[in-house]
C-alpha cells in the first residue's frame, strides 16, 4: 500500500513550485519488512522510509532538535523516537509527538508499483529539514487574554500550542530576560555561544502569529481574585487565564568572600560568555558536581590553566546517575588533569584587590583560584506568589495536578517551578528541572486552558555531555535500590538499569544508542522491564550488540512478537535462552 502525506503546510513553499516533484525508486518492496524503517536518498534529500501495518510512509530523516538520523532510532507503532534525545515524530504526518524537538518533519508521497517502492519529494520543501505545524493568529473581537509568566520552554510551547489549536485571543509572554526564548541546555556545553545561534524562535515568528513578548520585565505580585499581575516597572496586566513558568535561579554561596569579583554563576548567555573569557589560561575552581558543574569542567579542559572541582558528596552524580557512573565521569575528567576534592565544601573565598585569589575548604585545604564558578543548586522564582492562595510545597515549588492546574481556577504552572504527579512513578509528586519536561508541561497546560482534557504522560528524558561523549538518561530513578550494568563503565560504553521494587525505573547509557530511547518507548507504552530481564541482558548474553539490545527492549510482551523481533538479531543459542526465560514467566 502507498502513503500520501497528511502534514500541514510547509513554511515558505511557493505555490508555483509545489508541483515540482522529484520521484525515484528507493528500494524493492521485499527489502523493507513490516515494522522496519530505512534511510533512503531521493536526489540529495535524506528521507526516512517506514513500513508499518502494511502502509509505507516517508518523512525527513533528520531530527528537528539537533539533527540526529532517525533511521538509527526506535520505531514503535506509528511513531519514531530519536536515538539521541528522545524526540518523537508521527511516521505518517511528520508531526512532533514528544519533545525536546520544537518543529515537525516534512513528509513525502510513497507509492508501490511492480514491487518497487517510489518516493516523491517536493524539491523546495525537501530543502527544509524542519516544518512548523500549522498555526493561527489573533482573531479580531476575541478579548480573552492568556498571560504567560516566564520566557522559557514551557511558556513558548504553551503559546505555540494555543495557536496550533486556533486560539484567537491575546497571548502575552513576559520574561525578565532581555532575550527571546533560547536553548538554555547549550549554555554549559558551548559557553562562547552567540545569542542568535541559540534562539528558538525569532521576532518575526512572534509577530506572524500574534504572540506578544515583553522582555526585561518581572512579575512582582499576583492578585488571583482580580486576575491581575503587577510588574517591576509598576505596570499591571489583567488576564483570563495564567501560566506561571518563572523557573528557578542559581543558588549562591553563603560564606565570606561570596561577592568577590570573578565569583560566577551560570544563568544566561552573557554569563556563559563572561565565564568563557574569564577562564582562558586561568586557575578555575568549580563548586558543585551536578550536570552544570561537570559540563563546565569538561568544556574548560582545553582552555583553563588548571581545573579543580569541589563536591559535597563522595562522587559526582551520586544521587542521580549513581556511584558507578560517577566514578567513570570522575575518571574521564581526571585523565584531563581535573582535580577533585569530594566530601568537602567551601568555607571562605579569599580575595586580593577585590578579586578571587584562593578558595578555602572546610577540610582546611586552600586552592589557588582566579575564577570561582558556583553550581550548587537552584532557588524557585516564586517569591511573588507569597500571600496568594496558590498552593506550594515546602521547597516553594507550585503544586499542580496532571493537567498542570494549580488549586486556583484558571491558574496553571509548568517548568522547573512545578511539582507534579509523574505517571510512571505511580503518581508520586516530583520536581524535574529538565528541558523536555518543561516543554511537555507547556503543551498540556495550553490544551487544558482550551478545555481539551489532557494529562501529562511524558517520560523524562535528558542528556549530558562530557568531553564530547553523551550520557543519556530516561525515567525517574530517585530512590533506586539497585543498579544493573551492561558493559563496562570504565571502558566508556555501558547501559545502566536503575532498579526499585524489582522493576527498572530508569536507564542511562554511554555509547549504547538507541538503547535509552528503546527503554523510554517501553516506559511510554506502560510496559515494565523487570530486574530479571535487566540482569539477563547484562550477564547472560555476553555477545549482545547495541542493535540486538535495541530489538530486545522494543519487543512486545506478546510471545509471537518477541520471537519475530529477536530472530532478526540473536543467534539460535541466545534466542533459546531468552525464550526459556519467557517460558519460566519471569515477568
Helices and strands as residue ranges (DSSP letters): G 15-17, E 21-28, G 29-31, E 36-42, E 45-52, E 55-60, G 70-72, E 74-76, E 79-81, E 88-90, E 96-98, E 107-113, E 116-122, H 123-126, E 145-149, H 153-164, E 170-174, G 184-186, H 195-198, H 203-208, E 211-214, E 219-223, E 228-231, E 236-238, E 241-244, E 248-250, E 263-265, H 269-279, E 283-287, H 291-300, E 306-310, H 323-334, E 338-341, E 346-352, E 355-361, E 366-368, E 371-374, E 378-380, G 383-385, E 398-399, E 411-413, G 415-417, E 418-422, G 423-425, E 428-430, H 435-449, E 461-466, E 469-475, E 482-488, G 489-491, E 493-500, E 503-510, H 515-524, H 531-535, I 536-540, H 546-554, H 559-567, H 572-583
